[in-house]
Amino acid sequence: MQIADLCLSNRIAMAPMTRSRAAVDGTPTAIMADYYEQRATAGLIISEGVSISPQAQGFLNVPGIFTQNHVDGWRPITERIHRAGSRIIMQLWHVGRVAHPDNSFAGLSPVGASAIAFERTVNTATGLQRVPPTRALSDNEVWSTIDDYANAAEHAIAAGCDGVEIHAANGYLPAQFLHESTNQRIDEWGGTIEKRARFIIEAAKACAQAIGKHRVGVRLSPFSEFNGATSQNEADIYRYLIPALSELDLLYLHVVTSQVSGPKSVERVDGTDLPDVVGFVRPLWSGPLIVAGEYNGPSAEEELKAGRADVIAFGRDFIANPDLPARLANGYPLAERRPSDWYGSDERGYTDYRPWKL
Ligand SMILES: Cc1cc2nc3c(=O)[nH]c(=O)nc-3n(C[C@H](O)[C@H](O)[C@H](O)COP(=O)(O)O)c2cc1C
């Protein structure tokens, strides 16, 4: 599978997954290199969300990409992924209002498109804590945040990544700009669909200018209510945003279907009339399309054969099955999911899953 300059050995991607195994200052750890290398039979690896700045950080032990230490820490990871025959795209993450100062490298309070608090708790070193009020970014700060994306993209390339993915899904900062429930600005960054979509478009443009348009992908989660970023007319938003991104001729669009939009995805909402997200998105986007969300071998094959997607990303099954492509190809059984090991801690539930043995 060829997407732009990237030659992938198969159409399976490992979906971005926060695993909280970095050092507290965001420097990647040695076990992260083991973990990614074990999964490098995926045609493409999309990294866990990586903080683009101190302000972008909101969860414990998330890796960063804004210091030289971060770049040096990622280099062995990207080298080992490449040596094992895969490609690595770094997911650039700014959590916006979904943050607690205790989790921030610099003790910073959350910021967002508007001063609308995230009325929930996040996990911190001392347990679950309520998220404090959100401060709205000033116009200058919006532009400097966009610069942070571009700098992070340059750092990702310096660390040996093949490109970056802007995390604009699941209710984090870019999605907080996109949606009515989290953006009540009346300046150039809010008010209309075009203005609310501007942050994502400008961030994509800035990254494209920094590292080349064929090294920049975008992840979206249309119709998702994850982290409380929602709008009345979601379809209209994406009918504007996706063609606008399409015009930038980027590396790919990556879509998470609404059924599963993040770690909480496991909690499927019963009785909802879920739209066919992939069918909705495909005609709006002219480039390569990656889709994620509760795929298994047969449903992935069906999606590819029908031409509805170019690459299928697998999340949770890649955690317990480091050799997932071989298991799908040969019909081997899949190992059980153990959500209690997903975040934090050590190599348990991280690098101790074994490949299938006949
Ligand atoms: C432990 C865990 C961490 C995740 N972290 C991220 C993340 O950092 N960025 C992101 O875009 N999605 C994240 N997701 C969502 C996955 O990328 C994926 O969209 C979701 O798990 C659905 O795919 P699946 O059904 O194959 O697991 C995470 C999911 C899980 C289970």
The ligand as an ORCA input file, in Angstrom:
! r2SCAN-3c Opt
* xyz 0 1
  C      -5.962      2.459     26.000
  C      -6.427      3.334     24.879
  C      -5.804      4.550     24.656
  C      -6.201      5.364     23.588
  N      -5.507      6.521     23.345
  C      -5.786      7.248     22.231
  C      -4.949      8.344     21.859
  O      -3.937      8.681     22.501
  N      -5.293      9.022     20.741
  C      -6.387      8.695     19.991
  O      -6.659      9.346     18.987
  N      -7.176      7.637     20.306
  C      -6.877      6.896     21.386
  N      -7.619      5.772     21.656
  C      -8.663      5.329     20.701
  C      -8.080      4.302     19.699
  O      -7.135      4.915     18.835
  C      -9.167      3.681     18.811
  O      -9.782      4.678     18.058
  C     -10.249      2.943     19.620
  O      -9.667      2.082     20.573
  C     -11.147      2.134     18.682
  O     -10.444      1.142     17.996
  P     -10.565     -0.416     18.452
  O     -12.023     -0.737     18.470
  O      -9.813     -1.172     17.386
  O      -9.947     -0.518     19.806
  C      -7.267      4.961     22.745
  C      -7.911      3.748     22.995
  C      -7.505      2.935     24.039
  C      -8.193      1.604     24.259
*
